[in-house]
Amino acid sequence: MNDDLRDLYQEVILDHGRHPRNLRHPDKANRTARGDNPLCGDKVVVYLEVGADGIIRDAAFEGRGCAISTASASLMTETLRGKTEDEARALFHAMHDMCTGQESPAEAAADPDDLDRLRVLSGVRNFPMRVKCATLPWQAVLAALAGESKTTTE
C-alpha cells in the first residue's frame, strides 16, 4: 500500500472515530446484541431494524472503544442499510478476511463497492491485536442476526 493511500485510510478512520455516524439507539430496533473485547475494553451495542423480508432497514450502535472499533461500527452501520441478512453475513466474512489478510471466496460474495468502502480497515492486518477492534461491531451484528444478545472476542 502506498503512503498516500495509507494516509487517506487513516484520515477516514480518524473521521469516523471522531464523528461516528449512526451513534444512537433507534426506536424501531428489533435485533440487538452487545459486543465486548475484554483485552482492550471496547464495548459496543448494535441495533438493527430488520423487516419481515429480511432487509436491514436501519443500523446503529452505541458504545465506547478505540478509534478503530468506533470507525468500524460507523462504517458498518452505513454499509448495512438496505442489505439482506445474507448480504450482511457475507460482508462480515469478506471484511474479516480482508482484516486478517486471508484470501477468501467471501470477497466474491460481497458487493465490490461495499468492500472498497470497508478497505480502510484492512490495515489492521499489520497489527493482529487490532483485528478484534475492527471486527467486534461486525461480530455483534452476526449475534443480533442469530438472535443472540451478546458476543465477545474471547
C-alpha positions in Angstrom: 0.0 0.0 0.0 1.5 3.3 -1.0 1.9 6.2 1.5 -0.8 8.4 0.0 -3.4 5.6 0.2 -2.3 4.8 3.8 -2.7 8.4 4.8 -6.2 8.6 3.2 -7.3 5.4 5.0 -6.0 6.8 8.3 -8.0 10.0 7.7 -11.2 8.1 7.1 -10.7 6.1 10.2 -10.0 9.2 12.3 -13.0 11.0 10.8 -15.3 8.1 11.6 -13.7 7.6 15.0 -14.1 11.3 16.0 -17.5 11.8 14.3 -19.2 8.4 14.2 -22.3 8.0 12.1 -25.4 6.3 13.5 -24.3 6.6 17.1 -27.8 6.3 18.6 -30.4 3.9 19.8 -33.2 3.7 17.2 -36.8 3.3 18.5 -37.7 0.6 16.0 -34.7 -1.7 16.5 -35.9 -5.3 16.7 -32.5 -7.0 16.9 -29.8 -6.1 19.4 -26.5 -7.5 20.6 -23.7 -6.4 22.8 -20.1 -6.9 21.9 -17.2 -6.9 24.3 -13.5 -7.0 23.8 -12.2 -7.6 27.3 -8.5 -7.3 26.3 -8.7 -3.7 25.3 -12.1 -2.6 26.8 -14.0 -1.9 23.6 -17.8 -2.3 24.2 -20.5 -1.9 21.6 -24.2 -2.4 21.4 -25.5 -2.9 17.8 -29.1 -2.1 17.0 -30.8 -3.3 13.8 -34.2 -2.8 12.4 -34.8 -5.9 10.2 -38.0 -6.0 8.1 -40.1 -9.2 7.7 -38.5 -9.5 4.3 -35.0 -9.8 5.9 -33.9 -6.4 4.7 -31.9 -4.3 7.2 -33.9 -1.0 7.3 -31.7 0.7 9.9 -28.4 0.0 11.7 -27.0 2.0 14.6 -24.7 1.5 17.6 -23.7 2.8 21.0 -20.6 2.1 22.9 -17.1 3.2 23.6 -13.8 2.0 22.3 -10.8 2.9 20.3 -10.8 4.8 17.1 -10.7 1.6 15.0 -13.6 0.0 16.8 -15.7 3.1 16.6 -14.8 3.7 12.9 -15.6 0.1 12.1 -19.0 0.4 13.7 -19.7 3.7 12.0 -18.7 2.4 8.6 -20.6 -0.8 9.2 -23.9 0.9 10.0 -23.7 3.0 6.9 -23.0 -0.1 4.8 -25.6 -2.4 6.2 -28.7 -0.3 5.5 -30.7 -1.9 2.6 -28.8 -5.2 2.8 -30.4 -8.6 3.4 -29.3 -10.7 6.3 -27.3 -13.0 4.0 -25.6 -10.0 2.4 -24.7 -8.7 5.9 -23.2 -12.1 6.8 -21.2 -12.1 3.5 -19.9 -8.6 4.2 -18.7 -9.7 7.7 -16.8 -12.7 6.3 -15.3 -10.6 3.5 -14.3 -7.8 5.9 -12.9 -10.3 8.4 -10.8 -12.0 5.7 -9.6 -8.6 4.5 -8.6 -7.6 8.0 -6.7 -10.8 8.7 -5.0 -10.8 5.3 -6.7 -14.1 4.2 -7.5 -14.8 0.6 -11.1 -15.9 0.6 -14.1 -16.7 -1.6 -16.1 -14.5 0.8 -14.9 -11.4 -1.1 -16.5 -12.7 -4.3 -19.9 -12.9 -2.5 -19.8 -9.3 -1.2 -20.6 -6.2 -3.2 -17.3 -4.7 -4.5 -18.4 -1.1 -3.8 -19.0 -2.1 -0.1 -15.7 -3.8 0.1 -13.9 -0.7 -1.3 -15.6 1.4 1.3 -14.5 -1.0 4.1 -11.0 -1.5 2.8 -9.9 1.4 5.0 -9.9 -1.1 7.9 -7.7 -3.6 6.1 -4.5 -2.0 7.6 -5.3 -3.7 10.9 -3.9 -7.0 9.4 -0.5 -5.5 10.2 -1.4 -5.2 13.9 -3.0 -8.6 14.8 -4.2 -7.3 18.2 -6.3 -4.6 16.4 -8.2 -7.1 14.2 -10.5 -7.7 17.2 -11.1 -4.0 17.5 -12.2 -3.8 13.8 -14.3 -6.9 13.9 -16.1 -6.5 17.2 -19.1 -4.5 15.8 -19.5 -7.0 13.0 -19.5 -9.9 15.4 -22.2 -8.1 17.3 -24.2 -7.9 14.1 -23.8 -11.6 13.5 -25.0 -12.3 17.0 -28.0 -9.9 16.6 -29.0 -11.6 13.3 -28.7 -15.0 15.0 -31.0 -13.9 17.9 -28.2 -13.9 20.4 -27.9 -11.0 22.9 -24.1 -10.8 23.3 -20.8 -11.8 21.8 -17.2 -11.4 22.9 -13.8 -11.5 21.1 -12.6 -14.2 23.5 
